[in-house]
Amino acid sequence: MRTATATSLWRDRRFRTFWSAQGVSEFGDRITELALPLIAVTLLHASPSQVGFLTAAVWLPNLASLFIGSWVDQHRDKRPLMIAADLTRTIVLLSLPAAYWLDVLTLGHLYAIAILAGTAHVVFNTAYASFFIRLVNRDQFLEANSKLSATRSVSFMAGPAVGGLLVQWLTAPVAIVADALTFLFSAVQISRLKVPPSDADESGESLLRRARSGMGYLLRHPYLRDNLGCATTVNFFNMIGMALLVLFASRNLNLSAGTIGIAFGIGACGGLLGAVAATPLTRLLGLGRLIALGAVVFPASLGILALASGPVWTRAVALATAEFIGSFAVMCFDIPSNSLKAAVTHEHMRSRVAGAFSSINYGVRPLGAVVGGLLGTCIGVRETLLVSAVGGFFAVLWLLRSPILRTKSLDGLEPPTG
């Protein structure tokens, strides 16, 4: 393990290397998040239900993350798995522009890309859970998460704006090439890192037993269980609206790809501000209260967009405003939530618990996306966004009797003994 230090992480070469890998790949992700549904909507003329299914396909692999995390947990050195995941995403994404140029692109191909890239994403994230605590010290968890989240927020600012212009000027399939290259860069950077592997696991547990133990640990742990319930509810309701966000902006608000991208980029400034503000707000309000506040405001921001009308500039401002408030709130939710999980989980359980957590928390997203697509077809896209906006209030119900709501800081929090 690394020795404790008060030095800023910006002076840590290993952290800077990892930060650059994550920052560049996050930037590319923002391009694809805009380009993929635009391809479905503008080139393949997808319906709201089909767009919902596409979003569901992106998150579908998370249903298997319980077993993926347990499999990842068997590997002492998580770095090769993270590199393989990045290279897989590079190849998968490059198949899209190839199919476009050969005039064989279909919705089925988009679904396949979403599932394969999503699977690689799950492998990367479950490996990262153990990799992270080898990269930084415990007393730097909040700082590291804040820096990584701030960079992610910057990607939400610049990525959609650049992506929207690339889509408008070069077509969406060509814009996907940029994201593929960012994963290649990430793989190269991570290959340069020298992070000590985890301790050897000599338990000899089977994959199924590991998965069961990870899920059991998660559901018995009062902090992790309640955090899971809150996050899962937020994700379900938020995904109902997010699955149709680009479609709503394009068809209902009649905004161009470039305008949508710029509005997303301006709105994402809220995420950067939220990432910077999360730590002082945690000290001011308390960790648990900030999580609860973020859980309510994050999905509620979609209600602003649902009420948008008027000339083009007011519709664009409404989209940017909804994105700004939602981006700020999700940082106030994610940063203390992720830091809490890192503080109360045993090291030897991190990957399998991360897998179990993701299998439920992110696994519910495909369901939310499908429900959003079906609701969009049945009751209208605008009305579906309003349904999505109320979800945070249900999420907070998980925290009312939880020790999380009474938790002010990470001080004194330790993994359970035994």
N, C-alpha and C positions, 0 to 999 in steps of 0.2 A: 504493500500500500504506500501511497505517497505521504510524505511528511507534511504536517500542517504549515501553512504560510499565509501571511497577510498581504502578499504581493498581488497586484491586480492581474487578472487572467490575461490581459492584453500583453503582458510581458512573458507569458508562458508560450514557448514555441509550439509545443504539441497542441495546446488548445487553439492557437491561431491557425494551425494547419487544418484541424478538424473544422473549425469555424468557417474557413474559406471553402472547404468541400461542401458543407451544408448550405452556406450562403448562395453559392453558385447554382447548386441543384434546386434549391428552393425557388430561385429566380426563374429557372426553366420550368418548374412545375406550374407557376402562375400562367405561363404562356399556354401550356397544354390544358389547364383547367378552363381557360376561355376558348381555346381553339377546338377542343374535342366536341363539346355540345354545339358549337357553331357549325362544325362540319355536319353534324346530325341534322340541325335545324335548316341550314341554308343549302347544303349540297345534296342531302339525302331526304329532305322534306319530312323529318320525323314528327310524329304527333306528340302531345304532352305525355302520353303513356310510354311511348318509346324512349323519350328523353329521360323519363323516370327510371326505366329499365336500364338505360345506359349508366346513369348515376349509381344505380343499385349494383351494377356489374363491377364498378370501381371498388366498392366496399365489400363485395361478396366474399373475397378471400379472408376477411377478418373473422368469418364464422369458423375458419379452421385455425385461427391463431393460437387457440388453446394447445393444439397438438404441434403446431409449428414452433411455438415457444418452448414446449417441452423437448422437442428435437434439438432446437438451438442450444438449450441448456446442457445438452450432452457434450458440447464442444467447449473445451477450455478457452481456446483462442477464438474470439468472436469476429476478429478483423477479416479473415478470409471470407466469411459468410457475407459480411457487409459489402466487400468488394465484388463478390459474385452477384449479389443483388443489384448493385449499380450497373454492372456490365449487362445483366439480363435486361434491365429496363432500357439500356441503350439500344440493344438489338431489336427488342419488341417495338419500340417507338419508331425506329427507322423503317419498319415494315409498312407503316401507314403512308408516308409519302411515296414509297415504292409502288404500293397498290394504286395510289391516286394517279401516278404517272402512267401506269399500265392500264388505267381505266377499268379496274376490277374492284374498286373500293365499295364495300357494302356495310350495312348496319351490323351484320354478323361479325365482320372483321373488327369493327369498333368495339363490339362487346368482348371479343377475344382479347384485343389489346388491353382493354380495361381490366379484365380478369387476370391476365398474365402479369401486367405491370403492378397490379394491386397485390398479387401474391409475393412478388419480389419486395414490395414495400413493407409487407408484414414481416418478412424474414429480416429485413434491415432494421426495422423498429424493435423487434423483440431482441435482436442481438445488441442493439444500442443500449437497452436498459442495463445490461451488465457492463458494457463497454464504458458507459458514462461515468460510473462510480470508480473506474480505474483511471479515468482521464483527469478528474478533478477531485479535490478533497471535499469532505462532508460540509465544512464550513464555507465552501464556495458553491454549494448547490444552487442557492438563490441567484448568486451573481452569474453563474454559468447559464442557468435557465433564462435569466433576464437577457443576457447578451445574445443567446441563440434565438430567443423569441423576438428580440428587437430586430435582428437580422432578417428573420422570417417576415416581420412586419414591413421592413424596407422592401423585401421582394414583392409583397402585396401592393406596394406603392408603385414601383417601377415596372414590375413584370406584366401586369394587365395592360398598362398603357402602351408599353413596347409591343406586347403581344397583339393588342388590338390593331395597332398600326401595321404590324407585320401581316396579320390576317387580311387587312384591307388592301395592302399594297402587293403582297406576295402570295396570297391565299393561305388558308388555314393549314393544309397539309405541309406546306413548306415551313411554316412557323414551328411545326412539331420537331423539325430537325434540330432547332436550337435547344430544345429540352433534352433530346437524346445526347447531344454533345456535353451538356452540363453533367449528366450522370457519368460520362466517361472521365471528365475532369475530377469528379468526386472520387471515383475509383482510384485514380492515380494518387490523389492527395492522401487518402486513407492508407494506401499501400506504403506510404512514407512514414507512417506513425509507428512508434515503438512503445506499445502499451503492454504491461505485464498481463499474462493470461490469468484467468480465475484459478482458484485452487482446484486440484483434481477432485472429482466426485467419485468416490469409491463405493457408493451405495449399491451399484448394480441394478438400479430400478429400471423397469421397462418403460417404454414410451407412454403407455396407457396409465401406468402407476404415477409417473411424473405429472401427467396431465391432471389426474384426479387429485394429487396432492397440491398442485398449484391452485386448482379451483377451490379445494377445501380450505386452504390457507386464506384465500381471498374472501370467501364467504363467511368465515369465522372471525375474521379480523374486524373489529368495530369501525376503525377508521377507513380501511380499504372498502369494506362492504357498503358503507353509507356514501362514500365518495363515488363508488361505482354506480349506485342507484341514482344519485343526482346527475352524474355525467351522462349516463345512458338515457335518462329522460330528456335532458337537454339535447342530446344528439338526435334522438328520434324526432322530436318536434322540429328542431332546426332543419333537419334534412328534408322534411316534408316541403318546406319552402325553398331550400337551397337547390333542390333537384330541378326546380322550374325557374330559377332566378334568371339565367341567361335567356331562356325562352321568353319570359315575361318582358325583359328589357328589350329584346329584339322585336317581338311580335306585338305585344300589348302597348309598350311605350314607344315603339317605332324608332328606336335608337340604333345608330350605325355601330359596327364593330369597333371603330376607332373611338366613338363617344362612350361606349360601354367600357372599353378598356381604360380610358382616361378617368371616367367616374370611379371605377374600381380602384385605380391608382390613388386618386385624391382621397377617397374614403379610407384607404388602407393607412393613411397617416394616423388614424385613430389607433391602429395596432401598435405602431411605433411609440406613440405617446403612452399607450397602456402598458407596454413592456417596460418603459422607463419609470412609469408611475407605480407599477405593481408593488415593488419593494417598499417605498415610503407609504403607500396606502395600506399595506399589510401592517406596518408599524402603527399607523393611525387608527385603523378600524379593527384590526385583528385579522388573522389569517382566515378563520372560519366565516366571519361576516363578509369578507371580501369575496370569498368563494360563492356565498349565497347571493350577493348582489350581482356578481357577474353572471350567475346562472339565470337570473330573471331578465336582465337587460339584453343579453346576447340574442336570444330568439325574438324578443319583443321588438327589436329594431326593424324586423321585416314588416311590421305593421305600418311603418312610415312609408315604405315603398308601395305597399298595397293601396295607399290613399293618394298616390301620385296622379296628377292630371295637369292640364294646362299646356302652354307652349313647350317646345323641345327643351329649352334651357331649364324650366322648372322641373321637368321630368328627370333630366340629367342630374340636377341638384338633389332631388329626392333620392335617387339611386346612390349618389355620393354620400349623402347624409346618413342613410341607412347603413351603408358600408362602414362609415366612420364610427358610428356608435357601436355597431356590432363588433367591429375589430378591436375597439378599446375594451369592450366588456369581455371578450373572449380571452384577452391577455390577462385581465384581472381574475379570470376564472382558472385558466390553464397554469399560470406560473405558480401560484400558491398550491394548487391541486397537485401538480407534478412534483413539487418540492416535498409536499407532505407524503406522497407515496414513496419517494426515495428515502425519506427519513425513517419510515416505520416498517420497511420490508427487509427481511434477512437477506444478506448478500447471496447465499446459495439458492435462494428462491426467486431472484429477481426476474430472470428470463421467463420462467414458467408462470410466475404471477403476472408479468407483463402480457404474456400470451393469453392467460385466462381473462385478464381485465379487458384486453382488446377484443377477444371473441364475443364478449357481451356488449361492451361500450361501443365499439366500432361495428360489431356484427349486427347491431340494430339499425345501422344506417341504411343498408339495402332495403329493409322493411319500410323505413321512413320514406325513402326515395320512391318505392313502388306505391305506397299509400299516397304520396304527393302527386305522382303521375296520374293515378286513378281519380283522385279528388279533382285534379285540374281538368280532367276530361268530363267528370260528372257535374261539378258545381261551378267550375270556372277557375282560372289560374289566380285571379286577384283574390277571390274568396279563400282559396287554399293558403295563400300567404297569411291571411288573417288567422286561420286556424293554427298555422305554424307559430305565430307570434305569442300565443298564450302558454306555450309549453313550459317556459321557465318557472311559472308559478307552481306547476305540478312538481317540477324538479326540486324545489326548495322543501317540499313536504318530507323528503328523505332526511333533511338536516335538522328538523325541528326538535327531535329527541336524540340527536347524534352528538357525540363528544366533539365533532368537528366544529360545530357552531360556537362552542365555548373555547376553542383553541385560539390563542392569540399569536403564538409564534412556534417555531420548531424547537425552541429550547426545552430540553428535558424529554423530548419524544425519542423513543428508542423502539427497535423491533421487539416483539414479545419474547419472553424467555421460554425455553422449553421447545 
